[in-house]
Structure formats: C-alpha cells, structure tokens
Amino acid sequence: MMQKPSRVLRFLAILLAGPAFVMAADPLEALPALTGAVAQPVKGDWLIAPAGRKAGVYRGESGKEVVMTNGLIRRAWRTAPDAATVAFVNLRTGQSILRGVKPECVVELNGTEWNVGGLAGQPDYAYLNPAWVARMTASERAFHFARFEVGKTEAPFAWKAARPSSQGPWPPPGVSLTLDFEPPEGTLPGVEVLVHYEMYDGIPLMAKWLSVRNGSNAELTLNRFTSELLAVVDYESTVDHPPLPPDVLHVETEYAFNGMDGRSASRAVNWVPDPQYSSQVNYARLSPVLLEVRPPLGPSAVIPPGATWTSFRTFELAYDSTDRERRGLAQRRMYRTIAPWVTENPIFMHVRRADPQSVKLAIDQCAEVGFEMVIISFGSGLNMEDEDPANLARMKSLVEYAHFKGVQLGGYSLLASRRINPENDVINPKTGRPGDAIFGNSPCLGSQWGLDYFRKLRHFLEATGFDALEHDGSYPGDVCASTQHPGHRGLEDSQMRQWEQITGFYRWCRARGTYLNVPDWYFLNGSNKTGMGYREVNWSLPRDRQIILGRQNIYDGTWGKTPSMGWMFVPLVEYQGGGAAATLEPLEQHLAEYEQHLAQNFGSGVQAAYRGPRLYDSEKTEAVVKKWVEFYRAHRAILESDLIHLRRPDGSDIDVVLHVNAALREKALAMAFNPTDEAVTRTISLPLYYSGLAGTARIRERDEAPKTYRLDREYAVSVRVQMPARGLTWLVIE
C-alpha cells in the first residue's frame, strides 16, 4: 500500500477541537494533564447510552508518559529512554490487559530485523509493576523514538452512502497518535517507522498500524513485519496442557479472507507463547499469551526512494464481561462504528435470467411490493467481463428502467474457484504448476488476466451504472510462485499484492456507492453483506425443514453480526435438487411456507435472496408479500437493531428473538414463532436491560392496544402470548 511522501513528521499536539499547542522545551508539557474527571472511568453503560466523553491524548501523572483514554480504556506509552506501551487498562473492569513491555512493532528491512521502540529489563513477565518501568532501559539494537503527533481520526477510504443506513459519523470520531521512530545513527539514514494509533469515542476500541517511510536515495525492502506485540494477562492457569488464549480482547484486522466470520477469516492475529514469561504456571511454558499481529507471508514490499508503505489496520476491542450476549453486542457495535456501511440493508430479489424481459418483470414486481433491489443472479447469463458496447448499452438501459421504477439493479460475478489457463492461474510453490489452490484452481489476481478482470469490472460498473455487485469466490488468500505475473514479483509478495488488488477494488466500490454482497469477511474493506451462515444444499431439503434451519441460521449468525450483515436464501424455484418438495413455486400453492420465510427474515431484520423469476403469482400471493414488506418498513429501525437471543429454534417449542435499541422510540421488538402442530399459550420473559427501559414498559401485541408492565429487578417483564399451530406473533415495546 504505497503512498506518495508527505512532509516530514514533526511534533505537533492538537486538541480535538482546538488550535495547535505552542512548542515546549519538553514536548510532553504541551499536552493537557491526565487529572480530574478525565482520569476517571465514565459512568453508565456505554452499550445503552453514549459514554459522554471524547477520546483524548494527555500527559500522564508521572510527567513521562503519553496517555490515550476515552473513559472506557486507557493505553499509555513511556517516551524515555525509548517509547513503549507500559499500560493498557480496561477502565470498566479496572483490570490491566498488559503484563509486560514489548517493542511497539518489529520490521525486517533489507534482510535485517529491527525492534521498533521497547524497553528492556523487566524482571518478571507475569505482571508489570509500574515501579519497574522507571529502571528499564532502551534496547541496544532498535529504531528509537524521535517525536510524536496528535490529531483526529482519518477515514482509510471514502464511503458514499447510497441507500438508507443507521449511518454514524465517518470516520468514527476520536483521536489519533503517531509515534515516529528513527534507526541508530549510521545504519539506515533517512528511514523512519511510524506507528499509528486511533482511539474512538464511546467504545472501548482502538486501532493500530504502521508505516515505513523511505527518505533515503535507494530502494528499501520491507521483508516482514509484526505491527503489534502485546504481552497480555493470562486467561487460565493449567500446568499440564497449553491454556486457552487470553479472553479479554477481541482482535481483528483488515487482512482477512477465506471465511464468512471474523475468526475463520483472520490471517494475521496470532496468540503465541512468550519466551520471556519464565514464571508462568504452564510447565512447558506454552501459554499463548503474546499477541503478534503479522501476515503469514511477506509482504516483501519494495519501497522506492521518497515513498511510504502502510500496513493494514488492527482493531482491539476490550471486553468488559464474560457474558456471550454482551460480548456479541460489543462486537456488533464495533462493526457499526468502524464499518457503518454494514447497516445498509436493501430488500432484494435474485432474478434467474439476464434477458430484458425477465429482468423487467422482476423490477416491476419489486416496485409493486416494495422491494428495493434486483440482483441478476448466478447462472443468469450476465457477463460483467463482456466489454461489447451492445452488452453495456443493454445493461445500462435496464438500470435506467429500474431507477425509473425506484429500484436499484445489480449483478453477479465469479472471481476465484475457476480455471483460466496455466499462464494466469496461481502457481503452486511446491509443484511449480497450477492446481491445489484453496479452491482447486484459481486465477492469480496479479496475473494479466487478474489486472484485466478488475479493469473490466470497473468499466462495466461505470458504463452501466449498476448499483450492486454480488462478488462470489472472492480472493481466498492463494499464494503464487510465478515470477512472470505483472502484479507481483514472486512468492513472497504474492499474497499481500493480491489482497491489495481485491481490497482496492472493494474500497473503490464503497466510494462510488456500489453495494457489495461478498461471501467472505471483507467488511473492514468495504463489503456490505456475507452469508448469515448456511449450507447451500440445505435449500434442497423439504420446505418445512428449510424454515427451521433458516431460523437457526439467523439465531446463530447474529451473535457476531448485525442482522444487516448476513443474507439468507429463499428458493422460489428448485435449487441444487430436492424437486417439488423443496420449492415454493407455484407460490400460491405453498403460500403458508412462503409467508413463514418472509416473516422470519423480515422479523429478524435479515434480508434474503428470493431467487426465482417472480415474487408473486397471484393477487393473494402479492398481498402476503406486501404485508410483510409493510411490517418491515413500519418497524425498520428497531428490526435492524441488535438481537438478544432468547431461545434457539429446535422445532419442539416456541423460539424467540428480541431486538433492542435504547435510542429509538420503539425500544424493543420481540418475534416469537410456534413451529409445532399444536396451538400454544406461553409466558415469555423479555429481558429489557439493553432497551434502556427502567421501571415500566408499554407493550402491545401486533396491532392491539398497549398494556403497561412493570420491570422486575433484572429489567425483565413476563408477557403471556397465544399462537396457533405453525403460527407467530410479535410484541412492540415502548
């Protein structure tokens, strides 16, 4: 990620909304002191009401530390005899996250490894006694701290909000801190390593990344790097077996691929043993309590004279509870904060054919019932790589027709998991030939085909005005040993350069407002939605099983995703087999099952790919589709808010989910489903803590008159409901 050089970084401390400080003899003296209220934790629950304090950078009590804090977390750096993190505290719990001092990062430049900052001499790595810090010394062979800069957060890329969303400020408000390090005299003159931090208002979250600036007259190679090293406190104590990694932080990076959840897609977050931690209980000293953030390969990046290379960002979210729901809410707040485009949630249909007649029928029906987007599906005949002017003109005319009807139009393109040819496919480093890639055969994004593919997609989107891209088989992380591809030099830089290619394209799409359905975890680089969690062949099962499995997918998929981050699927026509028992067409003949899909998707705030030639086949079917679209639109804000998980669907008794949002007039909405063949009467307990309600709540079932309920000591109310066999109901809480 190369950038043109900016001015040489010099010390400048800036108040969030104020002028620059006057230079002082001691730069730390220019910072406000961390005293009074700003030194104390904020009161209240940040997941319910705004924390009420902005992030800031201060001078620590000792007068020798730079401190970032937002009242929820605090991180501090000693600046002499070198810069190093000496405190990282969760202010909500009062617990230290840190147990030892490490370098701020590690870089390998021109084949030589360097620590960047850090302090030596800690006598024991089980804990960090503040009294030890004053006696610690600078590492002999390291880049040393030179200066720092304070500023505001900056957006890593642009976001054009082209559809409704619960849009927060972009970039997320907060404060930034950059530490500037220079090499020992006479080693790498003109080279600097900049370590960047951001801390955000109202959430226990911060980001970190590094830049390498080449101010010399010669090319510089960044062979490898570790952008974060944190000696984190133990999670558990076991003598015989390696313990689990620490459970006090959720750590996620932009460098993610080949996964539909953050953990599966993580490629740079590593929890490893700490060789300096000699007093640990684990007999083999294998406790994975050292966080190292580094790519698995390379980047082997060549930095020309005068240029700056910048790494991916790492996000560190401090958990303040062991409760699964609260942790999930914290993660979902993180995505809403640093990737707010994930809250865009258009109602869409997948049309099976790309011919104008089929597409216009789908557009007409979507416009009639209130759907907001048509995506020309896989297997439709759409080819975004076709640069024939006639193809582009035909697709542009369909976009214009859709826009006239108030509907957005998008389409499908397959990237990976297909064979191009030996010259353009990824080359296996073990065999020197194509094959045995993650998806069998796959094109290299740095090949001439790969470069042409992205040029063609950009041209297609610009020429036609398509509003959405469903990008299947996104880059899964394949390495490539070719030395002939123009987009990378060889094996060592192949993964990073291909990742830069795909994420550069997604960020371009985000800046122009193109909606991105991507079945991989590219959210932090601009994608909008991935699978909620499904096995494709399940949609060839009998209809009644699809319905229960669908609700299970939603229940399980929303622990770590907002409802708007995952798509579901509704096979209006046969999909991968199953015959008549698996499909909804003719729709009027299977209207009960169709309505179940509509109700559970819209009632969960989750959009599905309704795949077929049409949304309705009669006035009766049309009325049912309209009914649920209107329900969704009437309660859209609360339905797209976070889910509290009450009872997982199992087909044996009712299952319930609860939406909550303390900032809305509708504070909560519960959806309850009865999957059994018998009518049921049940008392449902609704935990309303995260709704922000206290004392009483006004609750109405469906469109009935509201009743007032008193919350118990656990902020819960009990509501009695009746549901017919295979029926449902909902409760609106104000």
C-alpha positions in Angstrom: 0.0 0.0 0.0 2.3 2.7 -1.3 1.8 6.4 -0.8 3.5 9.5 -2.0 5.6 11.1 0.7 4.1 13.7 3.0 6.0 16.3 4.9 8.5 15.0 7.4 6.5 14.3 10.6 7.3 16.7 13.4 6.0 17.0 16.9 2.6 18.6 17.0 0.0 18.2 19.7 -3.6 19.2 18.8 -6.6 19.4 21.0 -9.6 17.7 19.3 -11.4 20.9 18.5 -8.7 23.5 19.3 -5.6 25.1 17.9 -2.1 23.6 17.9 0.0 23.9 21.1 3.0 26.1 21.3 6.2 24.1 21.2 7.7 23.5 24.6 11.1 22.6 25.8 9.7 19.2 26.9 7.1 18.1 24.3 5.0 16.3 27.0 4.5 19.6 28.7 2.4 20.7 25.7 -0.2 18.0 26.5 -3.1 18.5 29.0 -2.5 16.6 32.2 -4.5 13.5 32.9 -6.2 14.7 36.1 -9.6 15.2 37.5 -12.7 13.8 35.7 -10.8 12.7 32.5 -8.6 10.4 34.7 -11.7 8.5 36.0 -13.8 5.9 34.2 -17.0 7.1 32.7 -20.3 6.3 34.5 -23.2 4.4 33.0 -23.3 1.6 30.4 -21.8 2.5 27.0 -23.9 -0.1 25.3 -27.1 1.7 26.3 -26.3 5.4 26.4 -23.5 7.4 24.9 -20.4 7.4 27.2 -20.4 11.2 27.2 -16.6 11.7 27.0 -14.4 12.0 23.9 -11.2 10.2 23.4 -8.1 12.4 24.1 -4.3 12.3 24.5 -2.8 13.5 27.8 0.4 13.8 29.8 0.5 11.1 32.4 0.8 11.7 36.2 4.5 10.9 36.2 5.1 13.5 33.5 7.0 11.0 31.4 4.1 9.2 29.6 1.7 9.9 26.8 -1.8 8.6 27.6 -4.8 7.9 25.3 -8.1 7.4 27.0 -11.8 7.7 26.4 -13.0 6.8 29.9 -13.5 3.2 28.9 -10.0 2.1 28.1 -6.6 3.7 28.7 -3.3 3.0 26.9 0.0 4.7 28.0 3.5 5.0 26.5 6.7 5.8 28.2 8.7 8.1 25.9 12.2 7.9 27.5 14.7 6.3 27.3 12.6 4.9 24.5 8.9 4.7 23.6 6.9 1.6 24.7 3.4 0.7 25.8 3.6 0.5 29.6 -0.1 0.3 30.5 -3.3 -0.9 28.8 -6.2 -0.8 31.2 -9.9 -1.8 30.9 -11.5 1.1 32.9 -14.9 -0.6 33.0 -13.4 -3.6 35.0 -10.4 -1.8 36.5 -8.2 -4.7 35.2 -4.9 -4.4 33.4 -4.8 -6.0 30.0 -1.0 -5.8 29.9 1.5 -7.9 31.9 4.8 -6.9 30.2 6.6 -4.4 27.9 7.4 -5.3 24.3 8.6 -3.4 21.3 5.9 -1.3 19.6 6.5 -3.4 16.4 9.2 -5.4 14.6 10.3 -4.8 11.0 12.7 -6.7 8.7 14.3 -4.2 6.3 16.7 -5.3 3.6 17.0 -8.7 5.4 17.8 -7.3 8.9 15.3 -7.5 11.7 14.8 -4.4 13.9 12.8 -3.8 17.0 10.9 -0.5 17.0 11.0 1.1 20.4 10.6 -1.0 23.5 12.2 -1.2 26.9 14.5 -3.9 28.4 15.0 -5.0 32.0 11.6 -6.2 33.2 12.4 -8.8 35.9 9.2 -10.9 35.6 6.6 -11.1 32.8 3.8 -12.4 35.0 2.8 -8.8 35.8 4.1 -5.3 35.2 4.9 -3.3 38.3 4.9 0.4 37.5 8.0 0.9 39.7 10.0 -1.3 37.4 9.3 0.9 34.4 11.5 3.8 35.7 14.5 1.5 35.9 14.1 -0.1 32.4 16.5 0.8 29.6 16.3 1.2 25.8 17.1 -1.8 23.6 20.5 -1.6 22.0 19.5 -2.6 18.5 16.3 -0.9 17.7 14.7 2.1 16.0 14.4 4.7 18.7 11.6 7.2 19.5 12.1 10.6 18.0 8.8 12.6 18.2 5.0 12.2 18.2 2.0 13.8 16.7 -1.6 14.1 17.9 -4.6 14.6 15.6 -8.0 13.5 14.6 -9.1 10.1 13.2 -9.0 9.8 9.4 -11.1 7.7 7.1 -8.9 4.9 5.4 -11.2 5.2 2.4 -14.3 7.1 1.2 -17.9 5.9 1.8 -20.8 7.1 -0.4 -24.0 6.2 1.5 -26.2 5.5 -1.5 -29.0 3.8 0.5 -30.6 4.1 3.9 -28.5 3.1 6.9 -28.1 3.7 10.6 -25.2 5.9 9.5 -22.8 7.1 12.2 -20.1 9.7 11.6 -17.5 8.7 9.1 -14.7 8.5 10.0 -15.7 7.5 13.5 -14.8 10.4 15.8 -11.9 10.0 18.1 -8.2 10.9 18.4 -5.1 9.8 16.8 -1.5 9.4 18.0 1.6 8.8 15.8 4.9 7.8 17.2 7.9 8.4 15.0 11.0 6.1 15.3 14.4 6.5 13.6 17.2 4.0 13.2 20.5 4.1 15.1 22.9 6.6 13.6 24.8 5.3 10.6 22.5 2.3 9.9 19.6 3.3 7.6 19.8 7.0 7.2 16.5 8.7 6.1 14.3 5.7 7.0 11.5 6.2 9.6 9.0 3.8 11.1 5.7 5.5 12.1 3.4 3.7 14.5 -0.2 4.9 14.3 -2.9 4.6 16.9 -6.6 5.7 16.9 -9.0 5.6 19.8 -12.7 6.1 19.3 -15.3 8.0 21.2 -17.8 6.0 23.3 -16.5 2.4 22.7 -13.6 0.5 24.3 -11.9 0.2 20.9 -8.6 1.3 19.3 -6.8 0.7 16.1 -3.1 0.3 15.3 -1.0 0.2 12.1 2.5 1.1 10.9 4.1 3.0 8.1 7.7 2.8 6.7 8.9 6.0 5.1 11.9 5.7 2.8 13.7 9.1 2.9 16.9 7.6 1.5 18.2 7.6 -2.0 17.9 3.8 -2.5 15.2 1.3 -2.7 14.2 -0.3 0.6 12.7 -3.8 1.0 10.3 -4.5 3.9 10.6 -8.2 4.1 8.4 -8.9 7.1 6.8 -7.0 9.9 4.9 -7.5 13.2 2.7 -4.5 13.7 1.5 -5.3 17.2 3.1 -7.2 20.2 1.2 -7.3 23.4 2.1 -9.3 26.4 -1.5 -9.9 27.6 -2.6 -11.3 31.0 -3.3 -15.0 31.4 -6.8 -16.3 30.7 -6.4 -19.5 32.6 -3.8 -21.5 34.6 -3.1 -25.0 33.6 0.1 -26.9 34.4 -0.1 -29.8 32.0 -1.9 -28.6 28.8 -1.5 -25.4 26.9 -4.1 -22.9 28.2 -6.5 -21.0 26.0 -5.5 -17.6 24.6 -6.5 -14.5 26.6 -10.2 -13.7 26.6 -10.0 -10.0 27.4 -9.7 -8.7 23.9 -11.3 -9.2 20.6 -8.6 -8.6 18.0 -9.4 -8.2 14.3 -7.5 -6.9 11.2 -8.3 -5.7 7.7 -6.1 -8.6 6.5 -8.9 -11.2 6.3 -10.1 -13.6 3.7 -11.5 -17.1 3.0 -14.0 -17.1 5.8 -17.6 -16.0 6.5 -16.9 -15.0 10.1 -14.2 -12.9 11.7 -12.4 -15.8 13.4 -12.4 -18.1 10.3 -11.1 -15.2 8.1 -8.4 -14.0 10.5 -5.0 -14.4 8.9 -2.8 -12.0 10.9 -3.8 -12.4 14.5 -1.5 -14.9 16.3 -1.6 -15.9 20.0 1.8 -17.5 20.7 4.0 -18.4 23.8 6.1 -15.6 25.3 9.7 -16.9 25.8 10.3 -14.1 28.3 7.5 -15.3 30.6 9.5 -17.8 32.6 7.3 -17.7 35.8 4.1 -19.0 34.1 2.3 -21.9 35.6 2.3 -24.0 32.4 5.2 -26.4 32.8 6.2 -26.4 29.2 5.8 -22.6 29.1 3.4 -22.7 26.2 0.7 -20.3 27.4 -0.4 -18.4 24.3 -0.4 -15.0 26.0 1.7 -13.0 23.5 -0.3 -11.3 20.7 1.6 -10.9 17.5 -0.1 -9.3 14.5 1.7 -10.2 11.3 0.8 -11.5 7.8 1.6 -15.2 7.3 3.8 -14.4 4.3 5.8 -11.3 3.2 5.0 -8.6 2.3 8.4 -8.4 0.7 7.4 -4.8 -0.3 9.9 -2.7 -2.3 9.6 0.9 -1.2 11.1 3.4 -3.7 13.1 6.5 -2.5 10.7 9.1 -1.2 7.8 6.7 -0.8 5.8 5.5 2.2 4.4 2.0 2.7 1.4 1.5 5.1 0.2 -1.7 6.7 -3.3 -3.0 7.3 -5.1 -1.9 10.5 -5.6 -3.9 13.6 -8.6 -3.3 15.9 -8.5 -4.1 19.6 -11.8 -4.2 21.4 -11.7 -4.7 25.2 -14.4 -7.0 26.7 -15.9 -5.9 30.0 -17.8 -9.1 30.6 -17.7 -12.9 30.1 -21.4 -12.9 29.0 -21.7 -14.1 25.5 -24.5 -11.7 24.6 -22.7 -8.7 25.9 -19.6 -9.6 24.0 -21.6 -10.1 20.9 -23.2 -6.7 21.4 -19.8 -5.1 21.8 -18.5 -6.7 18.5 -21.7 -5.6 16.7 -21.1 -2.0 18.0 -17.6 -2.2 16.7 -18.7 -3.0 13.2 -21.4 -0.3 13.3 -18.6 2.1 14.3 -15.7 1.3 12.0 -17.7 -0.2 9.1 -21.0 1.7 9.2 -21.9 0.7 5.6 -22.8 -2.8 7.0 -26.0 -1.2 8.2 -27.2 -0.7 4.6 -29.8 -3.3 4.3 -31.8 -3.2 1.0 -34.6 -5.6 0.3 -33.5 -7.6 -2.7 -34.5 -10.3 -5.1 -32.3 -12.6 -7.2 -33.7 -12.9 -10.8 -32.6 -16.0 -12.6 -32.3 -14.7 -16.1 -30.5 -11.7 -17.6 -32.7 -11.1 -20.6 -34.5 -7.8 -20.6 -38.0 -9.4 -20.4 -37.1 -11.4 -17.2 -35.3 -8.5 -15.6 -38.1 -6.0 -16.2 -40.7 -8.5 -14.8 -38.6 -8.7 -11.6 -38.2 -5.0 -11.4 -41.9 -4.4 -11.9 -42.9 -6.8 -9.2 -40.2 -5.5 -6.8 -41.5 -2.0 -7.4 -45.1 -3.1 -6.8 -44.5 -4.8 -3.4 -41.8 -2.5 -2.1 -38.6 -4.5 -2.7 -35.6 -2.1 -3.3 -33.1 -4.0 -5.4 -32.9 -6.7 -8.1 -29.7 -8.7 -8.4 -29.2 -10.6 -11.7 -28.3 -14.0 -10.2 -25.6 -16.6 -10.9 -26.3 -18.8 -13.9 -28.3 -16.0 -15.4 -26.1 -15.3 -18.4 -24.9 -11.9 -17.2 -21.3 -11.3 -18.0 -19.7 -8.3 -16.5 -16.4 -9.1 -18.2 -18.0 -8.6 -21.7 -16.9 -5.2 -22.9 -19.1 -5.3 -26.1 -20.8 -1.9 -26.3 -24.1 -3.6 -27.1 -23.9 -5.6 -23.8 -23.1 -2.4 -21.9 -25.9 -0.5 -23.5 -28.4 -3.2 -22.8 -27.5 -3.3 -19.1 -27.4 0.5 -18.9 -31.0 0.6 -20.3 -32.1 -1.9 -17.6 -30.5 0.2 -14.9 -32.4 3.2 -16.2 -35.6 1.3 -16.3 -35.0 0.1 -12.7 -34.3 3.6 -11.5 -37.4 4.9 -13.1 -39.3 2.3 -11.1 -37.5 3.3 -7.9 -35.5 0.1 -7.8 -31.7 -0.5 -7.7 -30.1 -3.0 -10.1 -27.0 -5.2 -9.6 -25.5 -8.4 -10.8 -23.3 -11.4 -10.1 -19.6 -12.1 -11.0 -17.4 -15.0 -10.1 -13.8 -14.4 -9.4 -12.0 -17.4 -7.8 -12.7 -21.1 -7.9 -12.3 -21.2 -11.7 -9.6 -22.2 -14.1 -8.3 -19.6 -16.6 -5.1 -21.1 -18.1 -1.5 -22.0 -16.9 -0.2 -18.5 -17.7 -2.7 -16.8 -15.4 -3.7 -19.3 -12.7 -1.9 -19.2 -9.3 1.3 -21.3 -9.3 1.7 -23.8 -6.5 5.2 -23.2 -5.0 5.6 -27.0 -4.2 4.9 -28.2 -7.8 5.7 -25.1 -9.9 2.3 -25.7 -11.7 -1.3 -24.6 -11.3 -3.5 -26.7 -9.1 -4.0 -27.5 -5.4 -5.1 -23.9 -4.7 -7.6 -23.2 -1.9 -10.5 -23.7 -4.4 -8.6 -26.2 -6.6 -7.7 -23.9 -9.5 -7.9 -20.1 -9.2 -6.7 -17.2 -11.2 -3.9 -15.0 -9.8 -5.1 -11.5 -9.2 -1.7 -10.3 -10.1 -1.7 -12.0 -13.4 -2.5 -10.1 -16.6 -5.9 -11.8 -16.5 -6.4 -10.5 -12.9 -5.5 -7.0 -13.8 -7.8 -7.1 -16.8 -10.6 -8.6 -14.8 -10.7 -5.6 -12.3 -10.3 -3.1 -15.1 -13.3 -4.7 -16.9 -15.5 -4.7 -13.7 -14.7 -1.1 -13.1 -15.6 -0.2 -16.6 -18.8 -2.2 -16.5 -20.0 -0.6 -13.3 -19.1 2.9 -14.6 -20.6 2.4 -18.0 -23.9 0.8 -16.9 -24.5 2.5 -13.5 -25.1 -0.9 -11.7 -25.9 -0.3 -8.1 -24.7 -3.6 -6.7 -22.2 -6.4 -7.1 -22.5 -9.9 -5.8 -18.9 -11.0 -5.9 -18.6 -14.7 -5.5 -15.5 -16.7 -4.8 -13.6 -13.6 -3.6 -9.8 -13.8 -3.1 -9.3 -16.6 -0.6 -5.6 -16.0 0.2 -3.9 -18.1 -2.5 -0.1 -17.6 -2.8 1.5 -17.7 -6.3 5.1 -18.7 -7.1 5.0 -17.2 -10.6 7.7 -14.6 -11.4 6.1 -13.7 -14.7 2.9 -12.0 -13.4 2.9 -8.2 -13.7 1.1 -7.7 -10.4 3.7 -9.3 -8.1 7.4 -10.2 -8.2 7.3 -13.7 -6.8 6.0 -15.9 -4.0 6.9 -13.7 -1.0 4.9 -10.7 -2.1 2.1 -12.6 -3.9 -0.4 -12.8 -1.1 -0.2 -9.2 0.0 -0.3 -7.8 -3.5 -3.4 -9.9 -4.4 -5.1 -8.8 -1.2 -4.3 -5.2 -2.1 -5.8 -5.7 -5.5 -9.1 -7.1 -4.2 -9.4 -4.6 -1.3 -8.5 -1.7 -3.5 -11.4 -2.7 -5.8 -13.9 -3.0 -2.9 -12.8 0.3 -1.5 -13.4 1.9 -4.9 -16.9 0.3 -4.9 -17.6 1.7 -1.5 -16.5 5.2 -2.6 -19.0 5.1 -5.5 -21.8 3.6 -3.5 -21.8 0.2 -5.1 -23.5 -2.4 -2.7 -21.3 -5.4 -2.2 -22.6 -8.9 -1.4 -19.4 -10.9 -0.8 -19.3 -14.4 0.8 -16.1 -13.6 2.7 -15.2 -11.4 5.6 -14.3 -8.2 3.7 -16.4 -5.9 5.9 -13.5 -3.7 7.1 -12.5 -3.1 3.4 -15.9 -2.0 2.2 -18.2 -5.1 1.7 -21.8 -4.8 3.0 -23.0 -8.4 3.5 -22.0 -12.0 3.7 -23.8 -15.3 4.3 -25.7 -15.4 7.6 -24.5 -18.9 7.8 -25.9 -21.6 5.6 -25.1 -24.8 3.8 -26.3 -24.4 0.2 -27.6 -28.0 -0.2 -29.9 -27.4 2.8 -32.1 -25.4 0.4 -32.9 -28.6 -1.5 -34.4 -30.1 1.7 -38.2 -30.2 2.2 -39.8 -26.9 2.8 -40.6 -27.3 6.5 -37.0 -28.2 7.3 -35.7 -25.2 5.4 -37.9 -22.9 7.6 -36.5 -24.2 10.9 -32.9 -24.4 9.6 -33.3 -20.8 8.4 -34.3 -19.5 11.8 -31.4 -21.4 13.3 -29.0 -19.8 10.8 -30.3 -16.4 11.8 -30.2 -17.1 15.6 -26.6 -18.5 15.4 -25.4 -16.0 12.8 -26.3 -12.8 14.7 -24.1 -13.4 17.8 -21.2 -11.7 16.0 -23.0 -10.0 13.1 -25.7 -7.3 13.0 -28.9 -8.5 11.2 -27.9 -6.4 8.2 -24.5 -8.1 7.8 -25.8 -11.6 6.8 -28.0 -12.7 3.9 -30.4 -15.6 3.9 -31.8 -17.6 0.9 -35.4 -18.4 -0.3 -35.5 -20.9 -3.2 -38.6 -19.8 -5.0 -37.6 -22.4 -7.7 -35.6 -25.6 -7.3 -32.1 -25.0 -6.2 -29.5 -27.8 -6.3 -32.2 -30.5 -6.3 -34.9 -31.5 -4.0 -37.7 -31.4 -6.5 -41.2 -30.2 -5.8 -40.9 -30.8 -2.1 -38.1 -28.3 -1.8 -39.5 -25.4 -3.9 -42.1 -22.7 -3.3 -43.3 -22.4 -6.9 -46.2 -22.4 -7.6 -46.2 -19.7 -4.9 -49.9 -19.6 -4.2 -49.9 -23.3 -3.6 -47.3 -23.0 -0.9 -48.2 -19.6 0.5 -48.1 -20.7 4.1 -44.4 -21.7 3.8 -43.6 -18.7 1.7 -45.1 -16.5 4.4 -43.0 -18.2 7.1 -39.9 -17.3 5.1 -41.0 -13.7 4.7 -42.0 -13.4 8.4 -38.9 -14.8 9.9 -36.5 -12.9 7.6 -38.2 -9.6 7.9 -39.0 -10.2 11.6 -35.3 -10.7 12.2 -34.2 -7.7 10.2 -32.4 -10.0 7.8 -32.6 -9.8 4.0 -32.7 -12.9 1.9 -32.0 -13.7 -1.8 -35.5 -14.5 -3.0 -34.3 -16.4 -6.1 -36.7 -17.1 -9.0 -38.5 -15.5 -11.9 -41.1 -13.6 -9.8 -42.1 -12.6 -6.3 -45.8 -13.4 -6.7 -48.1 -15.3 -9.0 -51.5 -14.1 -7.9 -53.2 -11.2 -6.1 -53.3 -13.4 -2.9 -49.6 -14.0 -3.0 -48.8 -10.4 -3.8 -50.9 -9.3 -0.8 -48.8 -11.6 1.6 -45.5 -10.2 0.2 -46.8 -6.6 0.6 -48.0 -7.4 4.1 -44.5 -8.3 5.4 -42.7 -5.6 3.5 -45.0 -3.1 5.1 -44.5 -4.6 8.5 -40.7 -4.4 8.0 -40.8 -0.8 6.8 -43.1 0.2 9.7 -40.6 -1.1 12.2 -37.4 -1.0 10.2 -35.2 0.9 12.6 -35.8 -1.5 15.5 -35.8 -4.6 13.3 -32.3 -3.7 12.0 -31.1 -3.1 15.6 -29.2 -5.8 17.5 -30.8 -9.1 18.5 -30.9 -10.5 22.0 -31.0 -14.3 21.8 -33.8 -15.8 23.9 -34.5 -19.3 22.7 -32.8 -21.1 19.8 -35.2 -22.7 17.3 -35.4 -26.5 17.6 -38.8 -27.4 16.2 -40.1 -28.7 19.6 -41.3 -25.5 21.2 -41.6 -21.8 20.6 -38.4 -19.8 19.8 -38.0 -16.1 20.4 -35.6 -13.2 19.4 -35.7 -9.7 20.8 -34.5 -6.6 19.0 -33.3 -3.7 21.3 -32.3 -0.1 20.8 -32.3 2.4 23.6 -32.0 5.3 21.2 -35.4 4.7 19.5 -39.0 5.4 20.3 -39.7 1.6 19.8 -37.2 0.4 22.4 -37.6 -3.3 21.6 -39.5 -5.7 19.4 -39.9 -9.5 20.1 -40.6 -12.1 17.4 -42.0 -15.4 18.6 -42.6 -18.5 16.4 -44.5 -21.7 17.1 -43.1 -24.5 14.9 -45.4 -27.2 16.4 -48.6 -28.6 15.1 -50.5 -27.5 18.2 -51.7 -24.1 19.4 -49.7 -22.9 22.4 -50.1 -20.4 25.2 -46.8 -19.4 26.8 -45.5 -16.8 29.2 -42.4 -15.2 27.6 -39.8 -13.4 29.7 -38.4 -10.4 27.9 -35.0 -9.1 29.3 -35.2 -5.4 28.6 -31.9 -4.2 30.1 -30.4 -3.2 26.7 -33.6 -1.4 25.7 -32.7 1.3 28.2 -36.1 1.0 29.9 -36.4 1.1 33.7 -39.5 1.0 35.8 -42.3 0.3 33.3 -42.7 -0.6 29.7 -45.7 -0.2 27.3 -46.1 -3.4 25.3 -48.6 -4.1 22.5 -49.0 -7.4 20.7 -49.3 -7.0 17.0 -51.7 -4.0 16.5 -53.6 -4.3 19.8 -53.8 -1.6 22.4 -50.7 -1.4 24.5 -50.5 -2.6 28.1 -48.2 -1.3 30.9 -45.9 -3.8 32.5 -43.5 -3.3 35.5 -39.9 -4.4 35.0 -38.5 -6.7 37.7 -35.1 -6.3 39.4 -33.5 -7.9 36.4 -35.1 -5.4 34.0 -37.4 -8.2 32.6 -41.1 -8.5 32.1 -43.3 -11.5 31.6 -45.9 -11.5 28.8 -48.4 -14.2 28.1 -49.0 -14.9 24.4 -51.1 -17.3 22.3 -50.1 -18.7 18.9 -51.8 -21.0 16.6 -50.1 -24.1 15.2 -47.2 -23.1 13.0 -48.0 -19.5 13.8 -46.2 -16.5 15.1 -46.7 -13.2 16.9 -44.7 -10.1 17.8 -44.6 -7.6 20.6 -43.6 -4.0 20.3 -42.1 -2.4 23.4 -42.0 1.3 24.0 
